[in-house]
């Protein structure tokens, strides 16, 4: 028989002042940021007119995230928000995939284990809160205080619901991502524990697929919230229902 | 929450890793526990399948960009050629313009000179005619004056004659006339 252990809820704590930081999350986040930064630097180091090889790949990725932003925010305004939406997508996507494709367990920490940063609720809440702040900012910078008209726009009766929505948006965003990634990692870990070879493979493939979809959903919803906040005509919720 | 599955051999794992209650940093040498084989397999499949798929997409994208660039370049060439042609035409037109302007100036100058010369001629002719007229008028007035003088003299003479000429005076007059006739005949 094999021997293995699954550790959940154990963290490699770093004490900074009064804060206890989850070191394993930060380490892998830095790796992800590093991968993205190096990839970007490599792709843009020697730009060719006809993009070849890696530059081509990264340009394709850029066009993809531009497409997400454009689709949700509209061709007129999307340029300002592409960096934000693109960063969200790329960070989450690379986090998720590196979590699956890098054998992090080869490295032992004093406590906890290295994994995708998105399997920690703190990461996803932080990402979701940046989305909240950003769509408020987008709306306020576009319409000023008239932004708040949208809370009473169709009928003032909707006010409580629409206020509630501002809280449910980051909640659903963060829990969706966190839950999907953590669940996938747990399932794979349990299967690895029980049957180490071959059997976890389909679930890992499923995990690759699901985590890519999760990154797409997160970025799309973020863009959709931003677009919604900047919209002139009030329109209810077109993102959430489709993707949930 | 803290879920902790432990199979009997986890104690063994700790022993292998040489740890007490608390682990340090290190490498986990257990291939199965670290899921390394599965990850290698899945990476292999990803690279094998992804290479074709992503490669195709990238190839297509590259081709699209290439054709777009070639297209744009050829259109730029065409535009440049057209520009050069039009510029040449413009230069030609300018040359033509200058030629026409010079010719027009020349024509204008010639016409001006012709007109001036003609006017000069006219002036001369008019002056000449005026002078001739003045001369003839002078002559006419002179003749008239002379005739008037003669008529007055004749009238005076007739008046004198009517008053009668004395015998002495008649003789005297005859003598003087004869003498004048003789002088005229001798000379």
Interface residues (C-beta under 8 A of the other chain):
Chain A: X1 X2 X3 X4 X5 X6 X7 X8 X9 X10 X49 X50 X51 X52 X56 X57 X59 X60 X100 X101 X102 X103 X105 X106 X107 X108 X109 X110 X111 X188 X190 X192 X193 X196 X197 X198 X200 X201 X204 X205 X208
Chain B: X1 X2 X3 X4 X5 X6 X7 X8 X9 X10 X12 X13 X17 X22 X23 X24 X25 X26 X27 X28 X30 X32 X33 X34 X35 X36 X37 X38 X39 X41 X42 X43 X45 X46 X54 X57 X58 X61 X62 X65 X66 X69
